Amino acid sequence: MTDIAETYRNLVALQGVSLDEKRAAAAAEVLQRQLAAEQAATRELAFEVEPAGFAGTLNAGAK
């Protein structure tokens, strides 16, 4: 099992969930792919673009 899979397994164990090694490895692989996709999508954003857009959406919705 990789370090990432072992870390994932330990983190969910803290929540009271027991995963066998194969299942933890599969879940860790999916999480790594999701994080890679998110990083690729947001890598080019300026730091303030997302927070500013979020605040603007909240303000517009509150009116």
PDB file of N, CA, C, O and CB in Angstrom:
ATOM      1  N   MET A   1       0.858  -1.174   0.000  1.00  0.00           N
ATOM      2  CA  MET A   1       0.000   0.000   0.000  1.00  0.00           C
ATOM      3  C   MET A   1       0.901   1.233   0.000  1.00  0.00           C
ATOM      4  O   MET A   1       1.928   1.272   0.678  1.00  0.00           O
ATOM      5  CB  MET A   1      -0.974   0.000   1.233  1.00  0.00           C
ATOM      6  N   THR A   2       0.498   2.229  -0.767  1.00  0.00           N
ATOM      7  CA  THR A   2       1.273   3.461  -0.851  1.00  0.00           C
ATOM      8  C   THR A   2       1.083   4.291   0.416  1.00  0.00           C
ATOM      9  O   THR A   2       0.161   4.062   1.200  1.00  0.00           O
ATOM     10  CB  THR A   2       0.866   4.275  -2.095  1.00  0.00           C
ATOM     11  N   ASP A   3       1.968   5.249   0.593  1.00  0.00           N
ATOM     12  CA  ASP A   3       1.853   6.148   1.747  1.00  0.00           C
ATOM     13  C   ASP A   3       0.539   6.912   1.724  1.00  0.00           C
ATOM     14  O   ASP A   3      -0.081   7.130   2.765  1.00  0.00           O
ATOM     15  CB  ASP A   3       3.024   7.132   1.777  1.00  0.00           C
ATOM     16  N   ILE A   4       0.117   7.316   0.533  1.00  0.00           N
ATOM     17  CA  ILE A   4      -1.131   8.076   0.413  1.00  0.00           C
ATOM     18  C   ILE A   4      -2.321   7.201   0.793  1.00  0.00           C
ATOM     19  O   ILE A   4      -3.221   7.650   1.502  1.00  0.00           O
ATOM     20  CB  ILE A   4      -1.304   8.622  -1.024  1.00  0.00           C
ATOM     21  N   ALA A   5      -2.328   5.961   0.327  1.00  0.00           N
ATOM     22  CA  ALA A   5      -3.417   5.051   0.679  1.00  0.00           C
ATOM     23  C   ALA A   5      -3.432   4.772   2.175  1.00  0.00           C
ATOM     24  O   ALA A   5      -4.499   4.712   2.786  1.00  0.00           O
ATOM     25  CB  ALA A   5      -3.291   3.739  -0.100  1.00  0.00           C
ATOM     26  N   GLU A   6      -2.269   4.602   2.761  1.00  0.00           N
ATOM     27  CA  GLU A   6      -2.180   4.363   4.206  1.00  0.00           C
ATOM     28  C   GLU A   6      -2.664   5.586   4.981  1.00  0.00           C
ATOM     29  O   GLU A   6      -3.361   5.448   5.986  1.00  0.00           O
ATOM     30  CB  GLU A   6      -0.729   4.014   4.612  1.00  0.00           C
ATOM     31  N   THR A   7      -2.299   6.773   4.522  1.00  0.00           N
ATOM     32  CA  THR A   7      -2.769   8.007   5.163  1.00  0.00           C
ATOM     33  C   THR A   7      -4.282   8.103   5.071  1.00  0.00           C
ATOM     34  O   THR A   7      -4.945   8.427   6.056  1.00  0.00           O
ATOM     35  CB  THR A   7      -2.117   9.247   4.514  1.00  0.00           C
ATOM     36  N   TYR A   8      -4.836   7.820   3.888  1.00  0.00           N
ATOM     37  CA  TYR A   8      -6.292   7.860   3.710  1.00  0.00           C
ATOM     38  C   TYR A   8      -6.956   6.851   4.648  1.00  0.00           C
ATOM     39  O   TYR A   8      -7.948   7.161   5.309  1.00  0.00           O
ATOM     40  CB  TYR A   8      -6.676   7.563   2.230  1.00  0.00           C
ATOM     41  N   ARG A   9      -6.406   5.662   4.696  1.00  0.00           N
ATOM     42  CA  ARG A   9      -6.960   4.616   5.567  1.00  0.00           C
ATOM     43  C   ARG A   9      -6.942   5.075   7.023  1.00  0.00           C
ATOM     44  O   ARG A   9      -7.912   4.858   7.750  1.00  0.00           O
ATOM     45  CB  ARG A   9      -6.164   3.295   5.413  1.00  0.00           C
ATOM     46  N   ASN A  10      -5.862   5.701   7.450  1.00  0.00           N
ATOM     47  CA  ASN A  10      -5.768   6.200   8.828  1.00  0.00           C
ATOM     48  C   ASN A  10      -6.761   7.327   9.091  1.00  0.00           C
ATOM     49  O   ASN A  10      -7.356   7.394  10.166  1.00  0.00           O
ATOM     50  CB  ASN A  10      -4.349   6.686   9.118  1.00  0.00           C
ATOM     51  N   LEU A  11      -6.942   8.206   8.117  1.00  0.00           N
ATOM     52  CA  LEU A  11      -7.878   9.327   8.297  1.00  0.00           C
ATOM     53  C   LEU A  11      -9.316   8.843   8.433  1.00  0.00           C
ATOM     54  O   LEU A  11     -10.053   9.326   9.293  1.00  0.00           O
ATOM     55  CB  LEU A  11      -7.773  10.303   7.122  1.00  0.00           C
ATOM     56  N   VAL A  12      -9.720   7.897   7.599  1.00  0.00           N
ATOM     57  CA  VAL A  12     -11.097   7.409   7.731  1.00  0.00           C
ATOM     58  C   VAL A  12     -11.260   6.555   8.983  1.00  0.00           C
ATOM     59  O   VAL A  12     -12.355   6.466   9.538  1.00  0.00           O
ATOM     60  CB  VAL A  12     -11.501   6.600   6.490  1.00  0.00           C
ATOM     61  N   ALA A  13     -10.168   5.922   9.433  1.00  0.00           N
ATOM     62  CA  ALA A  13     -10.228   5.160  10.690  1.00  0.00           C
ATOM     63  C   ALA A  13     -10.526   6.091  11.860  1.00  0.00           C
ATOM     64  O   ALA A  13     -11.225   5.711  12.800  1.00  0.00           O
ATOM     65  CB  ALA A  13      -8.900   4.402  10.936  1.00  0.00           C
ATOM     66  N   LEU A  14      -9.998   7.300  11.801  1.00  0.00           N
ATOM     67  CA  LEU A  14     -10.297   8.280  12.845  1.00  0.00           C
ATOM     68  C   LEU A  14     -11.780   8.640  12.881  1.00  0.00           C
ATOM     69  O   LEU A  14     -12.295   9.088  13.905  1.00  0.00           O
ATOM     70  CB  LEU A  14      -9.467   9.538  12.633  1.00  0.00           C
ATOM     71  N   GLN A  15     -12.455   8.439  11.757  1.00  0.00           N
ATOM     72  CA  GLN A  15     -13.893   8.704  11.679  1.00  0.00           C
ATOM     73  C   GLN A  15     -14.717   7.462  12.011  1.00  0.00           C
ATOM     74  O   GLN A  15     -15.947   7.486  11.955  1.00  0.00           O
ATOM     75  CB  GLN A  15     -14.259   9.211  10.288  1.00  0.00           C
ATOM     76  N   GLY A  16     -14.021   6.372  12.357  1.00  0.00           N
ATOM     77  CA  GLY A  16     -14.723   5.151  12.733  1.00  0.00           C
ATOM     78  C   GLY A  16     -15.006   4.211  11.581  1.00  0.00           C
ATOM     79  O   GLY A  16     -15.812   3.290  11.714  1.00  0.00           O
ATOM     80  N   VAL A  17     -14.347   4.431  10.441  1.00  0.00           N
ATOM     81  CA  VAL A  17     -14.565   3.588   9.260  1.00  0.00           C
ATOM     82  C   VAL A  17     -13.324   2.737   9.040  1.00  0.00           C
ATOM     83  O   VAL A  17     -12.206   3.251   8.998  1.00  0.00           O
ATOM     84  CB  VAL A  17     -14.884   4.452   7.991  1.00  0.00           C
ATOM     85  N   SER A  18     -13.529   1.441   8.899  1.00  0.00           N
ATOM     86  CA  SER A  18     -12.423   0.528   8.674  1.00  0.00           C
ATOM     87  C   SER A  18     -12.416   0.101   7.205  1.00  0.00           C
ATOM     88  O   SER A  18     -13.407  -0.432   6.706  1.00  0.00           O
ATOM     89  CB  SER A  18     -12.524  -0.706   9.611  1.00  0.00           C
ATOM     90  N   LEU A  19     -11.306   0.335   6.522  1.00  0.00           N
ATOM     91  CA  LEU A  19     -11.168  -0.057   5.123  1.00  0.00           C
ATOM     92  C   LEU A  19     -10.041  -1.063   4.986  1.00  0.00           C
ATOM     93  O   LEU A  19      -8.998  -0.938   5.627  1.00  0.00           O
ATOM     94  CB  LEU A  19     -10.910   1.172   4.225  1.00  0.00           C
ATOM     95  N   ASP A  20     -10.265  -2.073   4.132  1.00  0.00           N
ATOM     96  CA  ASP A  20      -9.155  -2.972   3.859  1.00  0.00           C
ATOM     97  C   ASP A  20      -8.170  -2.272   2.924  1.00  0.00           C
ATOM     98  O   ASP A  20      -8.480  -1.216   2.371  1.00  0.00           O
ATOM     99  CB  ASP A  20      -9.659  -4.308   3.241  1.00  0.00           C
ATOM    100  N   GLU A  21      -7.007  -2.847   2.749  1.00  0.00           N
ATOM    101  CA  GLU A  21      -5.943  -2.195   1.983  1.00  0.00           C
ATOM    102  C   GLU A  21      -6.337  -1.909   0.545  1.00  0.00           C
ATOM    103  O   GLU A  21      -6.044  -0.828   0.034  1.00  0.00           O
ATOM    104  CB  GLU A  21      -4.706  -3.046   1.999  1.00  0.00           C
ATOM    105  N   LYS A  22      -7.004  -2.863  -0.131  1.00  0.00           N
ATOM    106  CA  LYS A  22      -7.381  -2.659  -1.535  1.00  0.00           C
ATOM    107  C   LYS A  22      -8.389  -1.524  -1.686  1.00  0.00           C
ATOM    108  O   LYS A  22      -8.290  -0.709  -2.603  1.00  0.00           O
ATOM    109  CB  LYS A  22      -7.960  -3.949  -2.123  1.00  0.00           C
ATOM    110  N   ARG A  23      -9.338  -1.484  -0.795  1.00  0.00           N
ATOM    111  CA  ARG A  23     -10.359  -0.434  -0.872  1.00  0.00           C
ATOM    112  C   ARG A  23      -9.761   0.934  -0.568  1.00  0.00           C
ATOM    113  O   ARG A  23     -10.106   1.918  -1.222  1.00  0.00           O
ATOM    114  CB  ARG A  23     -11.510  -0.732   0.099  1.00  0.00           C
ATOM    115  N   ALA A  24      -8.873   1.008   0.413  1.00  0.00           N
ATOM    116  CA  ALA A  24      -8.212   2.267   0.737  1.00  0.00           C
ATOM    117  C   ALA A  24      -7.361   2.739  -0.432  1.00  0.00           C
ATOM    118  O   ALA A  24      -7.339   3.931  -0.739  1.00  0.00           O
ATOM    119  CB  ALA A  24      -7.348   2.115   1.996  1.00  0.00           C
ATOM    120  N   ALA A  25      -6.664   1.821  -1.086  1.00  0.00           N
ATOM    121  CA  ALA A  25      -5.837   2.186  -2.237  1.00  0.00           C
ATOM    122  C   ALA A  25      -6.698   2.708  -3.384  1.00  0.00           C
ATOM    123  O   ALA A  25      -6.332   3.685  -4.037  1.00  0.00           O
ATOM    124  CB  ALA A  25      -5.009   0.981  -2.706  1.00  0.00           C
ATOM    125  N   ALA A  26      -7.836   2.067  -3.632  1.00  0.00           N
ATOM    126  CA  ALA A  26      -8.734   2.523  -4.701  1.00  0.00           C
ATOM    127  C   ALA A  26      -9.299   3.905  -4.390  1.00  0.00           C
ATOM    128  O   ALA A  26      -9.361   4.761  -5.272  1.00  0.00           O
ATOM    129  CB  ALA A  26      -9.881   1.519  -4.903  1.00  0.00           C
ATOM    130  N   ALA A  27      -9.709   4.128  -3.147  1.00  0.00           N
ATOM    131  CA  ALA A  27     -10.251   5.432  -2.748  1.00  0.00           C
ATOM    132  C   ALA A  27      -9.188   6.512  -2.846  1.00  0.00           C
ATOM    133  O   ALA A  27      -9.471   7.618  -3.307  1.00  0.00           O
ATOM    134  CB  ALA A  27     -10.809   5.373  -1.321  1.00  0.00           C
ATOM    135  N   ALA A  28      -7.979   6.211  -2.421  1.00  0.00           N
ATOM    136  CA  ALA A  28      -6.895   7.187  -2.500  1.00  0.00           C
ATOM    137  C   ALA A  28      -6.579   7.534  -3.947  1.00  0.00           C
ATOM    138  O   ALA A  28      -6.276   8.687  -4.254  1.00  0.00           O
ATOM    139  CB  ALA A  28      -5.642   6.655  -1.801  1.00  0.00           C
ATOM    140  N   GLU A  29      -6.645   6.554  -4.838  1.00  0.00           N
ATOM    141  CA  GLU A  29      -6.396   6.811  -6.263  1.00  0.00           C
ATOM    142  C   GLU A  29      -7.448   7.753  -6.844  1.00  0.00           C
ATOM    143  O   GLU A  29      -7.118   8.670  -7.596  1.00  0.00           O
ATOM    144  CB  GLU A  29      -6.382   5.491  -7.053  1.00  0.00           C
ATOM    145  N   VAL A  30      -8.706   7.527  -6.497  1.00  0.00           N
ATOM    146  CA  VAL A  30      -9.784   8.399  -6.969  1.00  0.00           C
ATOM    147  C   VAL A  30      -9.586   9.818  -6.450  1.00  0.00           C
ATOM    148  O   VAL A  30      -9.738  10.781  -7.202  1.00  0.00           O
ATOM    149  CB  VAL A  30     -11.157   7.856  -6.527  1.00  0.00           C
ATOM    150  N   LEU A  31      -9.248   9.953  -5.171  1.00  0.00           N
ATOM    151  CA  LEU A  31      -9.022  11.281  -4.598  1.00  0.00           C
ATOM    152  C   LEU A  31      -7.859  11.994  -5.276  1.00  0.00           C
ATOM    153  O   LEU A  31      -7.920  13.201  -5.511  1.00  0.00           O
ATOM    154  CB  LEU A  31      -8.759  11.172  -3.099  1.00  0.00           C
ATOM    155  N   GLN A  32      -6.808  11.257  -5.590  1.00  0.00           N
ATOM    156  CA  GLN A  32      -5.668  11.868  -6.281  1.00  0.00           C
ATOM    157  C   GLN A  32      -6.081  12.378  -7.665  1.00  0.00           C
ATOM    158  O   GLN A  32      -5.662  13.459  -8.077  1.00  0.00           O
ATOM    159  CB  GLN A  32      -4.510  10.852  -6.411  1.00  0.00           C
ATOM    160  N   ARG A  33      -6.894  11.611  -8.374  1.00  0.00           N
ATOM    161  CA  ARG A  33      -7.361  12.060  -9.698  1.00  0.00           C
ATOM    162  C   ARG A  33      -8.244  13.292  -9.579  1.00  0.00           C
ATOM    163  O   ARG A  33      -8.138  14.212 -10.390  1.00  0.00           O
ATOM    164  CB  ARG A  33      -8.129  10.936 -10.410  1.00  0.00           C
ATOM    165  N   GLN A  34      -9.117  13.319  -8.575  1.00  0.00           N
ATOM    166  CA  GLN A  34      -9.986  14.479  -8.371  1.00  0.00           C
ATOM    167  C   GLN A  34      -9.171  15.723  -8.033  1.00  0.00           C
ATOM    168  O   GLN A  34      -9.441  16.803  -8.559  1.00  0.00           O
ATOM    169  CB  GLN A  34     -11.001  14.197  -7.258  1.00  0.00           C
ATOM    170  N   LEU A  35      -8.188  15.580  -7.168  1.00  0.00           N
ATOM    171  CA  LEU A  35      -7.353  16.718  -6.817  1.00  0.00           C
ATOM    172  C   LEU A  35      -6.536  17.205  -8.012  1.00  0.00           C
ATOM    173  O   LEU A  35      -6.356  18.411  -8.186  1.00  0.00           O
ATOM    174  CB  LEU A  35      -6.429  16.352  -5.667  1.00  0.00           C
ATOM    175  N   ALA A  36      -6.046  16.291  -8.826  1.00  0.00           N
ATOM    176  CA  ALA A  36      -5.290  16.683 -10.023  1.00  0.00           C
ATOM    177  C   ALA A  36      -6.179  17.458 -10.987  1.00  0.00           C
ATOM    178  O   ALA A  36      -5.739  18.442 -11.582  1.00  0.00           O
ATOM    179  CB  ALA A  36      -4.700  15.442 -10.725  1.00  0.00           C
ATOM    180  N   ALA A  37      -7.428  17.023 -11.145  1.00  0.00           N
ATOM    181  CA  ALA A  37      -8.361  17.734 -12.028  1.00  0.00           C
ATOM    182  C   ALA A  37      -8.668  19.128 -11.484  1.00  0.00           C
ATOM    183  O   ALA A  37      -8.718  20.096 -12.243  1.00  0.00           O
ATOM    184  CB  ALA A  37      -9.667  16.930 -12.193  1.00  0.00           C
ATOM    185  N   GLU A  38      -8.871  19.229 -10.177  1.00  0.00           N
ATOM    186  CA  GLU A  38      -9.152  20.527  -9.569  1.00  0.00           C
ATOM    187  C   GLU A  38      -7.953  21.459  -9.722  1.00  0.00           C
ATOM    188  O   GLU A  38      -8.122  22.634 -10.048  1.00  0.00           O
ATOM    189  CB  GLU A  38      -9.513  20.362  -8.081  1.00  0.00           C
ATOM    190  N   GLN A  39      -6.758  20.952  -9.493  1.00  0.00           N
ATOM    191  CA  GLN A  39      -5.565  21.780  -9.613  1.00  0.00           C
ATOM    192  C   GLN A  39      -5.365  22.260 -11.040  1.00  0.00           C
ATOM    193  O   GLN A  39      -4.977  23.408 -11.261  1.00  0.00           O
ATOM    194  CB  GLN A  39      -4.339  21.013  -9.146  1.00  0.00           C
ATOM    195  N   ALA A  40      -5.627  21.393 -12.012  1.00  0.00           N
ATOM    196  CA  ALA A  40      -5.489  21.786 -13.410  1.00  0.00           C
ATOM    197  C   ALA A  40      -6.506  22.870 -13.768  1.00  0.00           C
ATOM    198  O   ALA A  40      -6.204  23.775 -14.546  1.00  0.00           O
ATOM    199  CB  ALA A  40      -5.661  20.566 -14.332  1.00  0.00           C
ATOM    200  N   ALA A  41      -7.706  22.779 -13.204  1.00  0.00           N
ATOM    201  CA  ALA A  41      -8.753  23.744 -13.520  1.00  0.00           C
ATOM    202  C   ALA A  41      -8.525  25.094 -12.860  1.00  0.00           C
ATOM    203  O   ALA A  41      -8.914  26.124 -13.411  1.00  0.00           O
ATOM    204  CB  ALA A  41     -10.093  23.201 -13.104  1.00  0.00           C
ATOM    205  N   THR A  42      -7.904  25.104 -11.695  1.00  0.00           N
ATOM    206  CA  THR A  42      -7.770  26.363 -10.959  1.00  0.00           C
ATOM    207  C   THR A  42      -6.352  26.918 -10.934  1.00  0.00           C
ATOM    208  O   THR A  42      -6.124  28.001 -10.395  1.00  0.00           O
ATOM    209  CB  THR A  42      -8.241  26.171  -9.558  1.00  0.00           C
ATOM    210  N   ARG A  43      -5.409  26.201 -11.503  1.00  0.00           N
ATOM    211  CA  ARG A  43      -4.002  26.619 -11.456  1.00  0.00           C
ATOM    212  C   ARG A  43      -3.788  28.018 -12.030  1.00  0.00           C
ATOM    213  O   ARG A  43      -2.969  28.775 -11.510  1.00  0.00           O
ATOM    214  CB  ARG A  43      -3.140  25.623 -12.214  1.00  0.00           C
ATOM    215  N   GLU A  44      -4.503  28.368 -13.084  1.00  0.00           N
ATOM    216  CA  GLU A  44      -4.290  29.640 -13.770  1.00  0.00           C
ATOM    217  C   GLU A  44      -5.078  30.795 -13.171  1.00  0.00           C
ATOM    218  O   GLU A  44      -4.904  31.939 -13.589  1.00  0.00           O
ATOM    219  CB  GLU A  44      -4.648  29.498 -15.210  1.00  0.00           C
ATOM    220  N   LEU A  45      -5.937  30.518 -12.204  1.00  0.00           N
ATOM    221  CA  LEU A  45      -6.717  31.598 -11.609  1.00  0.00           C
ATOM    222  C   LEU A  45      -5.830  32.462 -10.714  1.00  0.00           C
ATOM    223  O   LEU A  45      -4.969  31.971  -9.985  1.00  0.00           O
ATOM    224  CB  LEU A  45      -7.902  31.031 -10.805  1.00  0.00           C
ATOM    225  N   ALA A  46      -6.070  33.732 -10.797  1.00  0.00           N
ATOM    226  CA  ALA A  46      -5.393  34.626  -9.849  1.00  0.00           C
ATOM    227  C   ALA A  46      -5.937  34.328  -8.456  1.00  0.00           C
ATOM    228  O   ALA A  46      -7.076  33.881  -8.315  1.00  0.00           O
ATOM    229  CB  ALA A  46      -5.605  36.144 -10.230  1.00  0.00           C
ATOM    230  N   PHE A  47      -5.143  34.569  -7.446  1.00  0.00           N
ATOM    231  CA  PHE A  47      -5.530  34.210  -6.085  1.00  0.00           C
ATOM    232  C   PHE A  47      -6.893  34.784  -5.703  1.00  0.00           C
ATOM    233  O   PHE A  47      -7.692  34.088  -5.076  1.00  0.00           O
ATOM    234  CB  PHE A  47      -4.477  34.692  -5.103  1.00  0.00           C
ATOM    235  N   GLU A  48      -7.172  36.006  -6.057  1.00  0.00           N
ATOM    236  CA  GLU A  48      -8.398  36.670  -5.619  1.00  0.00           C
ATOM    237  C   GLU A  48      -9.603  36.414  -6.518  1.00  0.00           C
ATOM    238  O   GLU A  48     -10.716  36.805  -6.166  1.00  0.00           O
ATOM    239  CB  GLU A  48      -8.159  38.135  -5.533  1.00  0.00           C
ATOM    240  N   VAL A  49      -9.416  35.778  -7.653  1.00  0.00           N
ATOM    241  CA  VAL A  49     -10.548  35.606  -8.572  1.00  0.00           C
ATOM    242  C   VAL A  49     -11.666  34.790  -7.936  1.00  0.00           C
ATOM    243  O   VAL A  49     -12.814  35.235  -7.919  1.00  0.00           O
ATOM    244  CB  VAL A  49     -10.086  34.932  -9.864  1.00  0.00           C
ATOM    245  N   GLU A  50     -11.364  33.633  -7.426  1.00  0.00           N
ATOM    246  CA  GLU A  50     -12.406  32.769  -6.865  1.00  0.00           C
ATOM    247  C   GLU A  50     -13.047  33.375  -5.624  1.00  0.00           C
ATOM    248  O   GLU A  50     -14.275  33.455  -5.576  1.00  0.00           O
ATOM    249  CB  GLU A  50     -11.828  31.406  -6.528  1.00  0.00           C
ATOM    250  N   PRO A  51     -12.301  33.803  -4.626  1.00  0.00           N
ATOM    251  CA  PRO A  51     -12.954  34.396  -3.455  1.00  0.00           C
ATOM    252  C   PRO A  51     -13.805  35.617  -3.807  1.00  0.00           C
ATOM    253  O   PRO A  51     -14.892  35.797  -3.258  1.00  0.00           O
ATOM    254  CB  PRO A  51     -11.910  34.788  -2.430  1.00  0.00           C
ATOM    255  N   ALA A  52     -13.314  36.450  -4.719  1.00  0.00           N
ATOM    256  CA  ALA A  52     -14.068  37.645  -5.096  1.00  0.00           C
ATOM    257  C   ALA A  52     -15.371  37.250  -5.803  1.00  0.00           C
ATOM    258  O   ALA A  52     -16.415  37.857  -5.567  1.00  0.00           O
ATOM    259  CB  ALA A  52     -13.215  38.561  -6.008  1.00  0.00           C
ATOM    260  N   GLY A  53     -15.306  36.247  -6.657  1.00  0.00           N
ATOM    261  CA  GLY A  53     -16.507  35.785  -7.345  1.00  0.00           C
ATOM    262  C   GLY A  53     -17.512  35.192  -6.375  1.00  0.00           C
ATOM    263  O   GLY A  53     -18.715  35.413  -6.514  1.00  0.00           O
ATOM    264  N   PHE A  54     -17.039  34.452  -5.409  1.00  0.00           N
ATOM    265  CA  PHE A  54     -17.910  33.845  -4.412  1.00  0.00           C
ATOM    266  C   PHE A  54     -18.616  34.907  -3.594  1.00  0.00           C
ATOM    267  O   PHE A  54     -19.826  34.839  -3.376  1.00  0.00           O
ATOM    268  CB  PHE A  54     -17.117  32.920  -3.499  1.00  0.00           C
ATOM    269  N   ALA A  55     -17.845  35.898  -3.139  1.00  0.00           N
ATOM    270  CA  ALA A  55     -18.456  36.982  -2.350  1.00  0.00           C
ATOM    271  C   ALA A  55     -19.462  37.754  -3.187  1.00  0.00           C
ATOM    272  O   ALA A  55     -20.525  38.131  -2.692  1.00  0.00           O
ATOM    273  CB  ALA A  55     -17.375  37.940  -1.811  1.00  0.00           C
ATOM    274  N   GLY A  56     -19.134  37.992  -4.453  1.00  0.00           N
ATOM    275  CA  GLY A  56     -20.060  38.701  -5.330  1.00  0.00           C
ATOM    276  C   GLY A  56     -21.358  37.935  -5.518  1.00  0.00           C
ATOM    277  O   GLY A  56     -22.435  38.531  -5.525  1.00  0.00           O
ATOM    278  N   THR A  57     -21.268  36.632  -5.669  1.00  0.00           N
ATOM    279  CA  THR A  57     -22.458  35.794  -5.812  1.00  0.00           C
ATOM    280  C   THR A  57     -23.308  35.847  -4.555  1.00  0.00           C
ATOM    281  O   THR A  57     -24.533  35.943  -4.633  1.00  0.00           O
ATOM    282  CB  THR A  57     -22.065  34.349  -6.121  1.00  0.00           C
ATOM    283  N   LEU A  58     -22.663  35.784  -3.400  1.00  0.00           N
ATOM    284  CA  LEU A  58     -23.415  35.878  -2.143  1.00  0.00           C
ATOM    285  C   LEU A  58     -24.103  37.225  -2.011  1.00  0.00           C
ATOM    286  O   LEU A  58     -25.264  37.291  -1.606  1.00  0.00           O
ATOM    287  CB  LEU A  58     -22.492  35.647  -0.949  1.00  0.00           C
ATOM    288  N   ASN A  59     -23.398  38.304  -2.347  1.00  0.00           N
ATOM    289  CA  ASN A  59     -23.986  39.632  -2.266  1.00  0.00           C
ATOM    290  C   ASN A  59     -25.162  39.784  -3.209  1.00  0.00           C
ATOM    291  O   ASN A  59     -26.196  40.337  -2.833  1.00  0.00           O
ATOM    292  CB  ASN A  59     -22.946  40.682  -2.568  1.00  0.00           C
ATOM    293  N   ALA A  60     -25.011  39.294  -4.438  1.00  0.00           N
ATOM    294  CA  ALA A  60     -26.100  39.393  -5.415  1.00  0.00           C
ATOM    295  C   ALA A  60     -27.312  38.592  -4.964  1.00  0.00           C
ATOM    296  O   ALA A  60     -28.451  39.012  -5.167  1.00  0.00           O
ATOM    297  CB  ALA A  60     -25.633  38.907  -6.792  1.00  0.00           C
ATOM    298  N   GLY A  61     -27.069  37.451  -4.359  1.00  0.00           N
ATOM    299  CA  GLY A  61     -28.175  36.611  -3.898  1.00  0.00           C
ATOM    300  C   GLY A  61     -28.884  37.174  -2.685  1.00  0.00           C
ATOM    301  O   GLY A  61     -30.040  36.840  -2.430  1.00  0.00           O
ATOM    302  N   ALA A  62     -28.207  38.021  -1.938  1.00  0.00           N
ATOM    303  CA  ALA A  62     -28.794  38.587  -0.734  1.00  0.00           C
ATOM    304  C   ALA A  62     -29.684  39.782  -1.033  1.00  0.00           C
ATOM    305  O   ALA A  62     -30.400  40.252  -0.149  1.00  0.00           O
ATOM    306  CB  ALA A  62     -27.709  38.989   0.225  1.00  0.00           C
ATOM    307  N   LYS A  63     -29.651  40.283  -2.268  1.00  0.00           N
ATOM    308  CA  LYS A  63     -30.461  41.478  -2.594  1.00  0.00           C
ATOM    309  C   LYS A  63     -31.828  41.101  -3.081  1.00  0.00           C
ATOM    310  O   LYS A  63     -32.634  41.976  -3.398  1.00  0.00           O
ATOM    311  CB  LYS A  63     -29.770  42.330  -3.646  1.00  0.00           C
TER     312      LYS A  63
END
